[in-house]
Amino acid sequence: MADLSAYHSALEGVIYYQYPIPGYLRIGGEDRLDFLQRQTTNDIRQLDSARAMMSVLTSPAARILGVFTLLNEGDQIGVLTLPGRSDFIADFLRKRIFFNDDVSLEDHSQDYAQVIVEGPRSSDVLSTLGENLPELDEVSQVDVEGVSIRIIGQPGFDGFGYRILLQNASCEKVYSALANAGAIQLDEDTYQVLRVEAGIPGAHGELTEEFTPLEVGLLKSAISQSKGCYTGQEVIARQINFDKITRKLVGLRLNVPVNAGEQARANDKPAGQVTSVATSPRFGEIALAVVKRPFDQPGAEVNVGNVRAVVSEIPFSLE
C-alpha cells in the first residue's frame, strides 16, 4: 500500500529512493568498446564522458536478457544493471570474452548505491547540492560535503528524474543533505505504485525474457537502427522494418485487483499478459500489460479472468 505522505511528495515536492540490490560493473581493457558493441543493442561508439546510454542484451529470438545503463569512465565503461541482475550480467559477459580479447570485468555492486531523486522540486533540491545538473541521458559530477557523486538524467515519474551513483560509505552524508533540503524517502510499495502510474517498465514485470525490447517501449531509448552484428539484431530489424511489433506495453484500468502474470483475453482468445499491478490513490486499480494488437488501443476492452479491463495510454492520466 502506498505511503500517502511520500506519494504526494513525489507529485508535489521531492523524494529519494534507493534501488534494492543495485548492480554496478566496470569493463576495462583496450577492446572494451568493440566487446560491448558486438553484445548489445545500442551504438556504444556514441558513448562519451558526458552521456549515459541505455542498452540491452538480447537472445537469438531478440528477447530481453538484460537492460543496463552505460557510463564512459575513461579507461573503463561503467554498467549499471537492473536490481539484482549484476551476477547474471557479469556471468553472461564473462562467457563471451574471447581468449584474444583485451577485456576485463569487475563487479563493484557491493561498494556502490544507486538512488533516484524525483518530483517537481527535484532540480531545485539537487541544485542546492551542486551545479551543472544533467539533462536527459547526460551525466555530471557533483561534490556534496566533500563526497563526490555522479548524477544521471533519466526518464522519471513525471517524465524526467535523476539517478545518483555514490559509494556506500557516502550514503549517510548525501541522504542527510537531501532530507535537510526537503526530500522525503520513498518506500518500495509507493515506488512501485508511481512506476506503474508512469508506465515505466520494471525489472521483474516487463524487462524480462518474456518480451522483446520493442514490445516494452525501448526502441527510442535503447536501440540503434544503424548498427548490426549483435545477437538478436536480425529479429529486431525485421520487427521494425516489416511492422512486426505485434504486442505493446499499455495500461489497464480495472474495478477490482488482478495479479501480475495473469492472462488477458479478448473475444475469448489470448490477448496479452498482465505484467505489473498497483492500487493507485489517484487512479484506483491499475496494471501494466503487454497486449496484442488491435487490443492495444486506448478504450479497447479485455478480460483478466472474470475482471473487465479497459486499455489506457501510459502514463495514466485523470483526463
C-alpha positions in Angstrom: 0.0 0.0 0.0 1.3 3.5 -0.9 2.6 5.8 1.8 0.3 8.8 1.1 2.7 11.3 2.5 5.6 10.1 0.3 3.3 9.6 -2.6 2.1 13.2 -2.5 5.7 14.4 -2.0 6.6 12.6 -5.3 3.8 14.5 -7.1 4.2 17.9 -5.4 7.7 18.1 -3.8 10.7 15.8 -4.0 11.5 12.2 -3.0 14.6 9.9 -2.9 14.5 6.2 -3.3 17.4 3.7 -3.1 17.4 0.9 -5.6 17.4 -2.5 -3.9 20.3 -4.8 -4.8 21.9 -2.3 -7.2 24.3 -3.6 -9.9 27.5 -1.8 -10.9 30.1 -3.5 -13.2 33.2 -2.0 -14.7 34.5 -3.2 -18.0 38.1 -2.3 -19.0 40.8 -3.2 -21.5 41.7 -1.9 -24.9 38.9 -4.0 -26.6 36.1 -2.9 -24.2 34.2 -0.8 -26.8 34.4 -3.5 -29.5 33.4 -6.1 -27.0 30.2 -4.3 -25.8 29.4 -3.2 -29.4 29.0 -6.8 -30.5 27.0 -7.8 -27.5 24.3 -5.1 -27.2 21.5 -3.2 -29.0 22.8 0.4 -28.8 25.8 2.0 -30.6 28.5 2.1 -27.9 30.8 4.2 -30.1 28.4 7.1 -29.5 29.1 6.9 -25.7 31.2 9.9 -24.4 32.0 11.0 -20.9 29.0 13.4 -20.7 26.4 10.9 -21.8 24.6 7.9 -20.2 23.4 5.2 -22.6 20.8 2.5 -22.2 21.4 -0.8 -24.0 20.0 -4.3 -23.9 21.4 -7.8 -24.1 19.0 -9.9 -26.3 18.7 -13.6 -27.1 18.7 -15.0 -30.6 15.0 -14.5 -30.6 15.5 -10.9 -29.5 14.1 -11.5 -26.1 15.4 -9.3 -23.2 18.2 -10.9 -21.2 19.4 -7.7 -19.5 18.9 -4.0 -19.6 21.5 -1.6 -18.3 22.8 2.0 -18.4 26.4 2.5 -19.6 28.8 5.3 -18.5 32.1 6.2 -20.1 34.6 6.4 -17.3 37.7 7.0 -19.4 39.7 3.8 -19.5 36.6 1.8 -18.3 32.9 1.6 -19.0 30.5 1.5 -16.1 27.5 -0.8 -16.4 24.5 0.0 -14.1 22.3 -3.1 -14.2 18.7 -3.7 -13.1 18.3 -4.5 -9.4 19.5 -8.0 -8.6 20.9 -8.7 -12.1 24.6 -7.9 -11.7 25.6 -11.6 -11.1 23.7 -12.7 -14.2 25.1 -9.9 -16.5 28.6 -10.4 -15.2 28.4 -14.2 -15.8 26.9 -13.7 -19.3 29.5 -11.2 -20.4 32.5 -13.1 -19.0 31.5 -16.2 -21.0 31.7 -14.1 -24.2 35.2 -12.7 -23.7 37.3 -14.4 -26.3 40.8 -15.6 -25.4 42.4 -12.8 -27.5 40.1 -10.1 -26.2 41.8 -7.4 -24.1 38.8 -7.1 -21.8 38.4 -7.1 -18.0 35.3 -7.2 -15.9 35.0 -6.2 -12.2 31.9 -6.3 -10.1 31.6 -3.3 -7.7 27.9 -3.7 -6.9 28.6 -4.2 -3.2 30.5 -0.9 -2.9 28.0 1.5 -4.5 24.5 2.6 -4.0 22.1 4.0 -6.7 19.4 6.5 -5.6 16.7 8.2 -7.6 15.6 11.7 -6.9 12.3 12.7 -8.4 9.4 15.2 -8.1 8.7 18.7 -9.4 11.2 20.2 -6.8 14.0 17.7 -7.6 16.0 20.1 -9.7 15.8 22.8 -7.1 16.9 20.5 -4.3 19.8 19.0 -6.2 20.8 22.5 -7.3 21.4 23.3 -3.6 23.9 20.4 -3.5 25.8 21.2 -6.7 25.7 23.0 -10.0 25.5 21.7 -13.6 22.7 19.2 -13.3 22.4 16.8 -16.2 19.7 16.8 -18.9 18.1 13.5 -20.1 20.8 10.9 -20.7 23.6 13.1 -19.5 26.0 12.7 -16.6 27.5 15.2 -14.3 29.8 15.0 -11.2 29.0 16.9 -8.0 30.7 17.2 -4.6 28.3 17.1 -1.6 30.0 17.9 1.7 33.3 16.5 0.3 31.6 13.5 -1.2 31.9 13.0 -5.0 28.7 11.7 -6.6 27.6 11.2 -10.2 24.1 12.3 -11.3 22.4 10.9 -14.3 19.3 12.4 -16.0 16.8 9.7 -16.8 13.1 9.1 -17.5 11.0 9.6 -14.4 7.5 9.6 -12.9 6.6 12.9 -14.4 8.8 12.5 -17.5 12.2 13.2 -16.0 14.2 12.4 -12.9 17.7 11.8 -11.6 19.8 8.8 -10.6 22.7 9.2 -8.2 25.6 6.8 -8.2 27.7 7.0 -5.0 29.8 4.9 -2.7 28.0 3.2 0.2 30.3 4.9 2.7 28.9 8.2 1.5 25.2 7.4 1.7 24.6 8.9 5.1 26.0 12.3 4.2 24.1 12.5 0.9 20.8 11.3 2.4 21.1 13.8 5.2 21.8 16.6 2.7 18.7 15.5 0.7 16.5 15.3 3.8 17.7 18.7 5.0 16.7 20.1 1.6 13.2 18.8 2.0 13.4 15.4 0.2 11.2 12.5 1.6 12.4 8.9 1.4 10.2 6.7 -0.7 9.4 3.1 0.3 9.3 0.1 -2.1 5.5 -0.2 -2.3 5.0 3.5 -3.1 7.8 3.4 -5.7 6.0 0.6 -7.5 2.7 2.4 -7.5 4.3 5.5 -9.0 6.2 3.4 -11.5 3.1 1.7 -12.7 1.2 5.0 -12.9 4.1 6.4 -15.1 4.2 3.3 -17.3 7.9 2.7 -16.6 8.9 -0.9 -17.4 10.2 -2.7 -14.3 12.9 -5.3 -13.7 10.6 -8.1 -12.7 7.5 -7.4 -14.7 8.3 -6.0 -18.1 12.1 -6.2 -18.7 12.2 -10.0 -18.8 12.8 -12.7 -21.3 9.1 -12.9 -22.0 9.3 -9.8 -24.2 11.5 -8.0 -26.8 12.8 -4.5 -26.2 10.4 -3.2 -28.8 7.3 -4.6 -27.1 8.1 -2.8 -23.9 8.8 0.6 -25.5 12.7 0.7 -25.6 13.0 1.5 -29.3 14.0 5.2 -28.9 16.0 4.8 -25.7 18.0 1.6 -26.2 18.0 0.5 -29.8 20.3 1.7 -32.6 18.8 1.2 -36.0 22.1 1.9 -37.8 24.3 -0.8 -36.3 24.3 -4.6 -36.6 26.2 -7.6 -35.6 24.8 -8.4 -32.2 22.7 -11.4 -31.1 19.0 -10.8 -31.9 19.7 -7.9 -34.3 18.1 -9.5 -37.3 14.9 -10.2 -35.5 14.7 -6.6 -34.1 15.4 -5.2 -37.6 12.5 -7.3 -39.1 10.2 -6.2 -36.3 11.0 -2.5 -37.2 11.2 -2.7 -41.0 8.2 -5.0 -41.6 5.8 -3.8 -38.9 6.2 -7.0 -36.9 5.8 -5.4 -33.4 2.6 -7.1 -32.7 2.5 -6.5 -28.9 2.8 -3.3 -26.9 3.0 -2.2 -23.3 -0.2 -0.5 -22.2 -2.1 0.4 -19.1 -5.2 -1.3 -17.8 -7.9 0.3 -15.7 -9.9 -2.2 -13.6 -12.6 -2.2 -11.0 -11.1 -4.9 -8.8 -7.5 -6.1 -8.3 -5.8 -8.7 -10.5 -2.5 -10.4 -10.3 0.7 -9.9 -12.3 1.2 -12.8 -14.6 -2.5 -13.3 -15.3 -3.5 -13.6 -19.0 -5.7 -11.0 -20.7 -8.3 -12.3 -23.2 -10.4 -10.7 -25.8 -13.2 -12.3 -27.9 -12.4 -15.5 -25.9 -8.9 -15.6 -27.3 -5.5 -14.8 -25.6 -4.7 -11.1 -26.0 -1.8 -10.5 -23.7 -0.3 -10.7 -20.2 -0.6 -8.5 -17.1 3.0 -7.6 -16.0 2.6 -5.2 -13.0 -0.3 -4.2 -10.8 -0.9 -1.4 -8.3 -3.6 0.3 -6.2 -3.3 4.0 -7.0 -4.6 6.7 -4.8 -5.5 8.7 -7.9 -6.5 6.0 -10.4 -7.7 3.1 -8.4 -6.9 -0.4 -9.5 -4.5 -0.2 -12.5 -2.0 -2.5 -14.2 0.6 -2.7 -16.9 0.2 -5.3 -19.6 1.8 -6.3 -22.9 -1.2 -6.7 -25.2 -1.6 -7.9 -28.8 -2.9 -5.5 -31.4 -5.6 -4.5 -32.2 -6.5 -4.7 -28.5 -3.6 -2.4 -27.6 -5.6 0.7 -28.5 -6.9 3.0 -25.7 -10.5 2.2 -25.0 -10.3 -1.4 -26.1 -11.7 -3.9 -23.6 -10.0 -7.2 -22.4 -10.8 -9.6 -19.6 -8.4 -10.7 -16.9 -10.1 -13.8 -15.5 -13.6 -12.6 -14.8 -12.5 -9.0 -14.4 -13.2 -6.4 -17.2 -10.3 -4.1 -18.0 -10.1 -1.1 -20.3 -6.9 -0.4 -22.1 -5.3 3.0 -21.3 -2.5 5.1 -22.6 0.6 5.3 -20.3 1.4 7.3 -18.3 -2.1 7.2 -16.7 -3.9 10.5 -16.5 -7.0 11.9 -14.9 -8.4 13.1 -18.3 
